[in-house]
Amino acid sequence: MAAFLRILSIFSYCLLAACLRHLQTTQLGLDPPTTNRLNGESFQQDALVTFNGYQYAVFWEASERNASIRHVVVARRVVGGEFEKLVLGDYGQVEDDGHDVISLGISQTDGSLHLIFDQHDNDLRYRSSTLGVATSPTQTTWSADVLFTSSILNFLPGLSSIDKPTHFSNVTYPRFLDIPRQAQKLIPGIGAGGTPDLLLELRVGRSGLGDDWLYHYYPADKNTNQGGRWVEVGKYLLGVNNNPYINGLDFDLQGNLHTTWTYRDFINDTGKDVAVQAGPNGPENNHDLNYAYSSDGGYTWKNTWGQAVANVHAPTIPSTAEASSEVRRIGNLPPGTPIAPTSPGIVVFGIPKFGGILNQEAQTVDSAGRVHVLNRENGTGVEQWFHYWRTSSSDKFTSGYWIRTPLPLSVPGDPNNITGIVGVIGKRGKLINVSGSSTHKNTSASSERNSGQGSDHGDSGDTLLAILPSNAPSPNNLTTQSSALTILQSTSKGQFEDWAVAWSSAGGCGWEPLVDRYRILEGVLSLYLVNLDGSSDGQGRVVEVVDLQVA
């Protein structure tokens, strides 16, 4: 941990648009002694969530009796304090597979915690807490026996009667996202009653042969004794001899939902030895950067020019008068039409196979509605990080245009030279936006503070932070990878070309960094890191939360 706290040239960094100052580093627990990482994968959404004055974290920890068995750990703390943990010891994870992360979602209305875990092409593993855990935290006893009394389900509550092989088998990459108030207002009434406040996205199918689905969570209603339940939105990304890999899902201030993705073509691997991490269907078969947005929570989708490309409404939604008035043909798109690889206008940059684009790197949306993507290509002759961004929808002259620029191979003042070596299959980074306002709004999060309108005129004063782990060999051992971390920043005023070092550390980031997309609202960048440099007592690699003040 000492290596991580060695902050380099911090005073010079404070002259930039976003000054980052170390507040504290807090240990969550020991990372399991597996070959592949089970904690801290780029597609883990989310592992760290702040709500109502508390911060929640999830991670795998090895059993005290048998290190080859891992248990789900859910931790919480008063923001800035020490974590208290509960262990769900009734489930043991045994596969050494880096896909099998834990994803956490929180209903801000009924206070329930939602977990999906240990997923790689297998049946759904879903579990939720009792109500009120997050809305009444001071009245909650932090104990697994009290909070997680329900069993693990292979379906979502409210959807027990739909076809499980179609919806809840071969599941991978579950992602939760809060639905902000502005977006809730845009979601059509479908006869379910109430208003959803949590979104779930997941893949059904395998690498090269899969589709992505969306679901909404409708919180429990004490007035009607209606329990919390999930409603199917539908299949929104269709794979045709391929599968989509999304960089993320984010709402903007107007309530629009944005996603970007690459496709991976299928390669027949019958009879071949396919590893749990990669096989013949590897990232060399990824191609293109695609984009779409939805103005109704994921039911219908448009391309970057505002043309309808999908009408996702699932045929299983309630057949009420209210529902039938909302479920209708959109142009020539009948209900149940997902975005297909051939949908017009979805490709914003054509990138060929073997072109170096990786799956599931990073995405965010700033306060002006500009969509930002971090990924990589080799079209310049070397594998290199690229920043792709979509111009603001409020700009009547350039609305919907996309810009692509490589990150410089060398950034002045970066002791780690973080952009100099980028692996074809290397550690992936993260993006997060800091608004120029005093509240440090982050449009990836749902909050009363960011549910208003975005900037319609002039520059919004946004600062984009790129949190980049080193892909280079360790300077002390060339057979291992460096655990250095650098945070770069660029600004809207500089057209996101003025990349500079905002913060750096020589160590402490042994795998892919994750961020708390909600705590940035309070002006604190919380990082979820796997530190391979060892714990203070020398017990091995640890999972840590590192807090940086944004000034």
C-alpha positions as CSV (number, residue, x, y, z in Angstrom):
1,M,0.0,0.0,0.0
2,A,2.9,2.3,0.6
3,A,3.8,2.3,-3.1
4,F,0.3,3.5,-3.9
5,L,0.5,6.4,-1.5
6,R,3.6,7.8,-3.2
7,I,1.9,10.7,-5.0
8,L,4.0,12.1,-7.7
9,S,4.3,15.8,-8.4
10,I,1.0,16.5,-6.8
11,F,1.5,20.2,-6.4
12,S,2.0,20.7,-10.1
13,Y,-1.1,18.7,-10.9
14,C,-3.2,21.0,-8.7
15,L,-2.6,23.8,-11.3
16,L,-4.9,21.9,-13.7
17,A,-8.7,22.0,-14.2
18,A,-9.3,19.1,-11.8
19,C,-6.9,18.9,-8.8
20,L,-6.9,15.4,-7.3
21,R,-5.7,15.1,-3.7
22,H,-5.4,11.8,-1.8
23,L,-7.8,11.5,1.1
24,Q,-7.6,8.0,2.3
25,T,-7.0,4.3,1.4
26,T,-9.3,1.8,3.0
27,Q,-8.8,-2.0,2.8
28,L,-11.9,-4.1,2.0
29,G,-10.3,-7.5,2.2
30,L,-7.9,-10.0,0.8
31,D,-8.2,-10.8,-2.9
32,P,-8.6,-14.5,-3.5
33,P,-5.4,-16.4,-4.6
34,T,-6.8,-17.2,-8.1
35,T,-5.0,-17.1,-11.4
36,N,-7.8,-15.0,-13.0
37,R,-9.2,-11.9,-11.2
38,L,-12.6,-12.3,-9.7
39,N,-12.6,-8.7,-8.4
40,G,-12.1,-5.5,-10.4
41,E,-13.1,-6.3,-14.0
42,S,-14.0,-3.4,-16.3
43,F,-17.5,-4.8,-17.0
44,Q,-18.3,-5.0,-13.3
45,Q,-21.2,-2.6,-12.8
46,D,-21.2,-1.8,-10.1
47,A,-18.7,-2.9,-7.4
48,L,-18.8,0.4,-5.5
49,V,-21.9,2.5,-4.9
50,T,-22.6,5.5,-2.7
51,F,-26.2,6.3,-1.6
52,N,-27.8,8.1,1.3
53,G,-24.6,8.9,3.1
54,Y,-23.2,5.3,2.9
55,Q,-20.9,3.6,0.5
56,Y,-21.4,-0.1,-0.4
57,A,-18.9,-2.5,-1.9
58,V,-19.0,-6.1,-3.1
59,F,-16.1,-8.5,-3.6
60,W,-15.1,-12.2,-3.5
61,E,-13.1,-13.4,-0.5
62,A,-11.6,-16.8,0.1
63,S,-13.2,-19.1,2.7
64,E,-11.3,-19.2,5.9
65,R,-11.5,-23.0,5.8
66,N,-10.7,-23.6,2.1
67,A,-9.0,-21.0,0.0
68,S,-10.3,-22.7,-3.2
69,I,-13.8,-21.7,-2.3
70,R,-14.9,-18.0,-2.4
71,H,-17.8,-16.3,-0.8
72,V,-19.8,-13.1,-1.7
73,V,-18.9,-10.3,0.7
74,V,-21.1,-7.1,0.9
75,A,-19.5,-4.2,2.8
76,R,-20.8,-0.8,3.8
77,R,-19.5,2.3,5.6
78,V,-20.5,5.8,6.5
79,V,-18.8,7.7,3.7
80,G,-15.2,8.3,4.7
81,G,-15.2,5.7,7.5
82,E,-14.2,2.1,7.9
83,F,-16.1,-0.7,6.2
84,E,-18.2,-3.3,8.0
85,K,-18.7,-6.6,6.2
86,L,-21.2,-9.4,5.9
87,V,-20.4,-12.7,4.3
88,L,-22.9,-14.8,2.3
89,G,-21.4,-18.1,3.4
90,D,-24.2,-20.3,2.0
91,Y,-22.8,-20.0,-1.5
92,G,-19.3,-21.1,-2.6
93,Q,-17.7,-20.0,-5.8
94,V,-15.1,-22.4,-7.2
95,E,-14.5,-21.6,-10.9
96,D,-11.2,-19.7,-11.5
97,D,-12.9,-17.6,-14.2
98,G,-12.5,-13.8,-14.5
99,H,-16.0,-13.4,-15.9
100,D,-17.5,-14.4,-12.5
101,V,-17.7,-11.0,-10.8
102,I,-20.3,-9.7,-8.4
103,S,-22.6,-6.8,-9.6
104,L,-24.5,-4.6,-7.1
105,G,-27.6,-2.5,-7.7
106,I,-29.5,-0.4,-5.1
107,S,-33.2,0.6,-5.3
108,Q,-33.2,4.2,-4.0
109,T,-37.0,3.9,-3.4
110,D,-37.4,0.8,-1.3
111,G,-33.8,0.5,-0.2
112,S,-33.2,-3.1,-1.3
113,L,-29.8,-4.3,-2.5
114,H,-29.6,-6.5,-5.6
115,L,-26.8,-8.9,-6.4
116,I,-26.0,-11.0,-9.5
117,F,-22.8,-13.1,-9.3
118,D,-20.7,-16.0,-10.6
119,Q,-22.0,-15.7,-14.2
120,H,-20.3,-17.0,-17.3
121,D,-22.7,-18.8,-19.7
122,N,-24.8,-20.3,-16.8
123,D,-28.2,-20.0,-15.2
124,L,-29.0,-16.7,-13.5
125,R,-27.8,-16.3,-9.8
126,Y,-29.8,-13.4,-8.3
127,R,-30.3,-12.4,-4.7
128,S,-31.9,-9.4,-3.1
129,S,-31.9,-8.1,0.5
130,T,-34.8,-7.1,2.7
131,L,-36.4,-3.7,2.1
132,G,-35.1,-0.5,3.7
133,V,-31.4,-1.5,4.0
134,A,-30.1,1.5,2.1
135,T,-33.0,4.0,2.8
136,S,-32.8,3.4,6.6
137,P,-29.1,2.4,7.1
138,T,-28.9,3.5,10.8
139,Q,-31.8,1.2,11.6
140,T,-30.2,-1.8,9.8
141,T,-28.3,-4.6,11.5
142,W,-25.5,-5.4,9.2
143,S,-25.8,-9.2,9.2
144,A,-26.3,-11.8,6.5
145,D,-28.8,-13.7,8.6
146,V,-30.9,-10.5,8.9
147,L,-30.6,-8.9,5.5
148,F,-30.3,-11.8,3.0
149,T,-33.0,-14.2,4.1
150,S,-34.2,-15.1,0.6
151,S,-32.6,-17.8,-1.4
152,I,-30.6,-17.5,-4.7
153,L,-33.0,-17.4,-7.6
154,N,-32.6,-18.5,-11.2
155,F,-35.1,-15.9,-12.4
156,L,-36.0,-12.3,-11.6
157,P,-38.9,-11.7,-9.1
158,G,-42.0,-10.9,-11.0
159,L,-40.8,-12.9,-14.1
160,S,-41.1,-16.5,-12.7
161,S,-43.5,-17.5,-15.5
162,I,-41.5,-16.4,-18.5
163,D,-39.4,-18.9,-20.4
164,K,-36.2,-19.3,-18.4
165,P,-34.0,-20.9,-21.1
166,T,-34.7,-17.9,-23.3
167,H,-34.1,-15.2,-20.7
168,F,-32.1,-16.6,-17.8
169,S,-29.8,-19.3,-19.1
170,N,-26.3,-18.7,-20.5
171,V,-26.1,-15.4,-18.6
172,T,-22.9,-13.3,-18.5
173,Y,-22.0,-9.6,-17.8
174,P,-24.9,-8.4,-15.6
175,R,-24.9,-4.6,-15.1
176,F,-27.1,-2.5,-12.8
177,L,-27.7,1.3,-13.3
178,D,-29.9,3.7,-11.4
179,I,-32.7,5.3,-13.4
180,P,-32.6,9.0,-12.6
181,R,-35.8,11.0,-12.1
182,Q,-35.6,12.7,-15.4
183,A,-35.4,9.3,-17.2
184,Q,-38.3,7.9,-15.1
185,K,-40.6,10.6,-16.5
186,L,-39.9,9.3,-20.0
187,I,-40.6,5.6,-19.4
188,P,-43.9,4.6,-20.9
189,G,-46.6,3.2,-18.7
190,I,-46.9,-0.5,-19.4
191,G,-49.5,-1.6,-16.9
192,A,-46.9,-2.6,-14.3
193,G,-47.9,0.2,-11.9
194,G,-45.4,2.5,-10.2
195,T,-42.2,3.8,-11.6
196,P,-38.9,1.8,-12.1
197,D,-35.8,3.1,-10.4
198,L,-33.2,0.4,-11.4
199,L,-32.1,-1.0,-14.7
200,L,-30.5,-4.4,-15.4
201,E,-28.6,-5.3,-18.6
202,L,-27.1,-8.7,-19.3
203,R,-26.0,-11.0,-22.1
204,V,-27.7,-14.3,-22.9
205,G,-25.6,-16.6,-25.1
206,R,-21.9,-17.2,-25.5
207,S,-19.0,-15.3,-26.9
208,G,-19.7,-14.7,-30.6
209,L,-23.3,-16.0,-30.3
210,G,-25.2,-13.8,-27.9
211,D,-27.8,-11.1,-27.4
212,D,-28.2,-8.3,-24.8
213,W,-31.4,-7.8,-22.7
214,L,-32.9,-5.1,-20.5
215,Y,-35.1,-5.2,-17.4
216,H,-36.6,-2.6,-15.1
217,Y,-37.1,-2.9,-11.4
218,Y,-40.3,-1.6,-9.9
219,P,-39.8,-0.9,-6.2
220,A,-42.0,-2.4,-3.5
221,D,-45.0,-0.3,-2.5
222,K,-46.1,-0.4,1.1
223,N,-49.3,1.4,0.4
224,T,-50.5,-1.4,-1.9
225,N,-48.5,-4.3,-0.3
226,Q,-47.0,-4.8,-3.8
227,G,-43.6,-6.4,-3.5
228,G,-40.6,-5.3,-5.6
229,R,-40.6,-6.9,-9.1
230,W,-38.8,-6.8,-12.4
231,V,-40.4,-6.2,-15.8
232,E,-38.9,-7.3,-19.0
233,V,-38.0,-4.4,-21.4
234,G,-36.8,-6.9,-24.0
235,K,-33.9,-7.9,-26.2
236,Y,-32.3,-4.7,-27.4
237,L,-29.0,-5.8,-29.0
238,L,-29.2,-8.8,-31.4
239,G,-26.3,-10.9,-32.3
240,V,-26.2,-12.6,-35.8
241,N,-23.3,-15.0,-35.9
242,N,-21.7,-12.5,-33.5
243,N,-22.4,-10.8,-30.1
244,P,-22.3,-7.2,-28.9
245,Y,-19.9,-6.2,-26.2
246,I,-21.0,-2.9,-24.6
247,N,-18.6,-0.3,-23.2
248,G,-21.3,0.9,-20.8
249,L,-24.8,2.3,-20.2
250,D,-25.3,5.9,-19.1
251,F,-28.1,8.4,-18.7
252,D,-27.7,12.1,-19.7
253,L,-29.3,15.0,-17.9
254,Q,-32.3,14.9,-20.1
255,G,-32.9,11.2,-19.3
256,N,-31.7,9.7,-22.5
257,L,-29.9,6.3,-22.2
258,H,-26.7,5.9,-24.2
259,T,-24.8,2.8,-25.1
260,T,-21.8,2.0,-27.4
261,W,-20.5,-1.4,-28.3
262,T,-18.3,-3.5,-30.6
263,Y,-19.3,-6.8,-32.3
264,R,-17.4,-10.0,-32.0
265,D,-17.8,-12.5,-34.9
266,F,-18.2,-16.2,-34.1
267,I,-15.5,-18.6,-34.9
268,N,-16.4,-22.3,-34.7
269,D,-14.5,-23.9,-31.9
270,T,-16.0,-27.3,-31.9
271,G,-13.5,-29.9,-30.6
272,K,-11.0,-27.2,-29.6
273,D,-9.6,-26.6,-26.1
274,V,-11.4,-23.4,-25.1
275,A,-10.1,-21.7,-21.9
276,V,-12.3,-20.0,-19.4
277,Q,-10.7,-16.6,-20.3
278,A,-10.3,-16.7,-24.0
279,G,-10.5,-19.1,-26.9
280,P,-10.8,-19.0,-30.7
281,N,-13.5,-16.3,-30.3
282,G,-11.1,-13.7,-29.0
283,P,-10.8,-9.9,-29.3
284,E,-9.1,-10.2,-32.7
285,N,-12.6,-10.9,-34.0
286,N,-14.0,-7.6,-32.6
287,H,-14.9,-5.0,-35.1
288,D,-16.5,-1.5,-35.4
289,L,-17.6,1.1,-32.8
290,N,-21.4,1.3,-32.7
291,Y,-23.8,3.7,-30.9
292,A,-27.5,4.1,-30.1
293,Y,-29.6,6.0,-27.6
294,S,-33.0,5.6,-26.1
295,S,-35.4,8.4,-24.9
296,D,-37.7,6.0,-23.0
297,G,-35.5,3.9,-20.8
298,G,-34.6,1.3,-23.4
299,Y,-37.9,0.5,-25.1
300,T,-37.1,2.3,-28.4
301,W,-33.7,3.2,-29.8
302,K,-32.3,5.6,-32.4
303,N,-29.0,6.0,-34.2
304,T,-26.7,9.0,-33.9
305,W,-28.8,10.9,-36.4
306,G,-32.1,10.3,-34.5
307,Q,-33.4,7.6,-36.9
308,A,-35.4,4.8,-35.2
309,V,-33.5,1.5,-35.3
310,A,-35.3,-0.6,-32.6
311,N,-38.7,-1.1,-31.0
312,V,-37.8,-3.4,-28.1
313,H,-41.2,-3.6,-26.3
314,A,-41.4,-7.2,-25.1
315,P,-44.4,-9.2,-26.1
316,T,-44.6,-10.5,-22.4
317,I,-45.6,-7.1,-20.9
318,P,-49.0,-6.8,-19.3
319,S,-51.9,-6.8,-21.8
320,T,-53.8,-3.8,-20.3
321,A,-55.4,-0.9,-22.0
322,E,-52.6,1.3,-20.7
323,A,-50.0,-1.1,-22.1
324,S,-51.6,-1.5,-25.5
325,S,-51.7,2.3,-26.0
326,E,-47.9,2.4,-25.4
327,V,-46.9,-0.7,-27.4
328,R,-47.1,0.2,-31.0
329,R,-45.3,0.1,-34.3
330,I,-42.5,2.7,-34.6
331,G,-42.3,3.5,-38.3
332,N,-41.8,0.1,-39.9
333,L,-40.5,-1.5,-36.7
334,P,-43.0,-3.7,-34.9
335,P,-42.7,-4.5,-31.2
336,G,-40.0,-6.9,-30.4
337,T,-37.5,-5.5,-33.0
338,P,-34.0,-5.2,-31.5
339,I,-31.0,-3.4,-32.9
340,A,-29.4,-5.7,-35.4
341,P,-25.8,-5.6,-36.8
342,T,-27.3,-4.4,-40.1
343,S,-29.4,-1.6,-38.5
344,P,-28.8,1.6,-40.4
345,G,-26.5,4.3,-39.0
346,I,-25.3,2.4,-35.8
347,V,-21.7,2.2,-36.9
348,V,-19.9,5.4,-36.0
349,F,-16.4,4.2,-36.8
350,G,-15.6,1.2,-39.0
351,I,-12.8,-0.7,-37.4
352,P,-11.8,-4.0,-39.1
353,K,-11.2,-7.3,-37.4
354,F,-7.7,-7.5,-36.1
355,G,-7.9,-3.7,-35.8
356,G,-7.2,-3.7,-32.1
357,I,-10.5,-2.6,-30.6
358,L,-11.2,-4.3,-27.3
359,N,-14.5,-5.3,-25.7
360,Q,-16.0,-3.6,-22.7
361,E,-13.5,-0.8,-22.0
362,A,-15.2,2.5,-20.9
363,Q,-17.9,5.0,-21.5
364,T,-19.4,8.1,-19.8
365,V,-21.6,11.1,-20.6
366,D,-20.9,14.6,-19.6
367,S,-23.2,17.4,-18.5
368,A,-23.7,18.7,-22.1
369,G,-24.8,15.3,-23.2
370,R,-21.6,14.4,-25.0
371,V,-20.9,10.7,-25.1
372,H,-17.3,9.7,-24.4
373,V,-15.7,6.3,-25.1
374,L,-12.3,4.9,-24.2
375,N,-11.0,2.0,-26.3
376,R,-8.0,1.1,-28.4
377,E,-6.9,0.5,-32.0
378,N,-3.7,-0.4,-33.9
379,G,-4.4,1.5,-37.1
380,T,-1.5,3.9,-36.4
381,G,0.9,1.0,-36.5
382,V,0.9,0.4,-32.7
383,E,-1.8,-0.5,-30.2
384,Q,-2.9,2.8,-28.8
385,W,-5.7,4.2,-26.6
386,F,-8.3,6.2,-28.4
387,H,-10.8,8.7,-27.2
388,Y,-14.1,8.8,-29.2
389,W,-16.8,11.4,-28.4
390,R,-20.1,12.5,-29.8
391,T,-20.9,16.2,-30.0
392,S,-23.6,17.7,-27.9
393,S,-27.2,17.2,-29.0
394,S,-27.8,20.9,-28.2
395,D,-25.4,22.0,-30.9
396,K,-27.6,22.6,-33.9
397,F,-24.6,22.7,-36.3
398,T,-22.7,19.6,-35.3
399,S,-25.2,17.6,-33.3
400,G,-24.6,13.8,-33.5
401,Y,-21.2,14.0,-35.0
402,W,-18.4,11.7,-33.7
403,I,-14.7,12.6,-33.3
404,R,-11.9,10.1,-32.9
405,T,-8.4,11.0,-31.5
406,P,-5.6,8.9,-30.2
407,L,-4.3,9.6,-26.8
408,P,-0.7,10.8,-27.1
409,L,1.9,8.2,-26.8
410,S,3.7,10.4,-24.3
411,V,2.1,12.8,-21.9
412,P,4.4,15.4,-20.3
413,G,4.9,14.9,-16.6
414,D,3.7,11.3,-16.5
415,P,6.4,9.3,-14.7
416,N,4.6,6.0,-15.7
417,N,4.5,6.8,-19.4
418,I,1.0,5.1,-19.1
419,T,0.0,5.6,-22.8
420,G,3.3,4.5,-24.2
421,I,2.5,0.8,-24.0
422,V,-1.0,-0.5,-24.6
423,G,-1.7,-4.2,-24.8
424,V,-3.8,-5.9,-27.4
425,I,-5.4,-7.7,-24.4
426,G,-4.3,-5.4,-21.6
427,K,-5.8,-3.9,-18.5
428,R,-8.7,-1.7,-19.4
429,G,-9.3,1.8,-18.1
430,K,-12.2,3.9,-17.0
431,L,-13.7,7.3,-17.9
432,I,-15.7,9.6,-15.6
433,N,-16.8,13.2,-16.1
434,V,-16.5,16.1,-13.6
435,S,-18.8,19.0,-14.3
436,G,-17.5,22.5,-14.1
437,S,-20.2,23.3,-11.5
438,S,-19.4,23.3,-7.8
439,T,-21.4,20.1,-7.2
440,H,-19.1,18.1,-9.5
441,K,-22.1,16.6,-11.3
442,N,-21.5,13.2,-13.0
443,T,-24.1,12.3,-15.6
444,S,-23.6,8.6,-15.1
445,A,-25.3,8.8,-11.8
446,S,-29.0,9.3,-10.8
447,S,-29.6,12.1,-8.3
448,E,-31.9,15.0,-7.7
449,R,-28.8,17.1,-8.2
450,N,-28.3,15.9,-11.8
451,S,-31.9,15.4,-12.9
452,G,-32.2,18.9,-14.4
453,Q,-31.5,20.2,-17.9
454,G,-28.0,20.2,-19.4
455,S,-26.3,23.2,-20.9
456,D,-27.9,24.4,-24.1
457,H,-25.5,27.2,-25.0
458,G,-21.8,27.7,-24.7
459,D,-19.2,25.5,-23.0
460,S,-20.2,23.4,-20.0
461,G,-16.8,23.4,-18.4
462,D,-16.6,19.7,-18.2
463,T,-13.4,17.8,-17.3
464,L,-13.0,14.2,-18.5
465,L,-10.9,11.9,-16.3
466,A,-9.3,8.8,-17.9
467,I,-8.2,6.4,-15.2
468,L,-5.5,4.3,-16.9
469,P,-3.7,1.2,-15.5
470,S,-0.3,0.3,-16.8
471,N,0.0,-2.3,-19.6
472,A,3.8,-2.2,-19.4
473,P,6.1,-4.8,-17.8
474,S,7.0,-4.3,-14.2
475,P,10.3,-2.3,-13.9
476,N,11.4,-4.8,-11.2
477,N,10.3,-8.0,-12.9
478,L,9.8,-8.1,-16.6
479,T,7.8,-11.3,-16.4
480,T,5.0,-9.5,-14.5
481,Q,2.9,-6.4,-15.4
482,S,3.4,-3.0,-13.8
483,S,0.8,-2.0,-11.2
484,A,1.2,1.7,-11.9
485,L,-1.8,4.0,-12.4
486,T,-2.1,7.4,-14.0
487,I,-5.2,9.6,-14.2
488,L,-5.2,11.9,-17.2
489,Q,-7.6,14.8,-17.8
490,S,-8.9,16.8,-20.7
491,T,-11.4,19.5,-20.9
492,S,-14.3,20.6,-23.0
493,K,-12.7,24.0,-23.4
494,G,-9.7,22.3,-25.0
495,Q,-11.9,20.2,-27.2
496,F,-10.7,17.1,-25.2
497,E,-7.3,17.3,-26.8
498,D,-5.5,19.0,-23.9
499,W,-4.5,15.8,-22.1
500,A,-2.5,16.3,-19.0
501,V,-1.6,14.3,-15.9
502,A,-4.0,14.8,-13.0
503,W,-2.6,12.2,-10.6
504,S,-0.3,9.2,-10.7
505,S,1.1,6.4,-8.6
506,A,4.0,4.0,-9.2
507,G,2.0,1.0,-7.8
508,G,-1.2,-0.2,-6.2
509,C,-3.3,-1.0,-9.3
510,G,-2.8,-4.6,-10.1
511,W,-5.8,-5.1,-12.2
512,E,-8.6,-3.0,-13.8
513,P,-9.7,0.1,-11.9
514,L,-13.3,0.7,-11.1
515,V,-15.0,3.9,-9.9
516,D,-17.9,4.9,-7.8
517,R,-20.0,6.7,-10.4
518,Y,-22.2,8.2,-7.6
519,R,-19.7,9.5,-5.1
520,I,-18.2,11.9,-7.7
521,L,-21.4,13.9,-7.1
522,E,-19.8,14.8,-3.7
523,G,-16.5,15.8,-5.3
524,V,-14.7,12.6,-4.4
525,L,-13.3,10.1,-6.9
526,S,-13.5,6.7,-5.2
527,L,-11.4,4.0,-6.9
528,Y,-11.9,0.3,-6.4
529,L,-8.5,-1.4,-6.9
530,V,-6.8,-4.7,-6.5
531,N,-3.4,-4.0,-5.0
532,L,-0.9,-6.7,-5.8
533,D,1.8,-5.0,-3.7
534,G,0.5,-6.7,-0.6
535,S,-1.3,-5.8,2.5
536,S,0.3,-4.0,5.4
537,D,0.7,-7.3,7.2
538,G,2.2,-9.1,4.2
539,Q,-0.7,-11.4,3.6
540,G,-0.9,-10.9,-0.1
541,R,-2.9,-8.9,-2.6
542,V,-5.8,-6.8,-1.3
543,V,-8.9,-5.1,-2.5
544,E,-8.9,-1.4,-1.6
545,V,-10.9,1.7,-2.0
546,V,-8.8,4.8,-2.7
547,D,-10.5,8.2,-2.2
548,L,-9.2,11.3,-4.1
549,Q,-10.6,14.8,-3.4
550,V,-11.6,16.6,-6.6
551,A,-11.0,20.3,-6.3
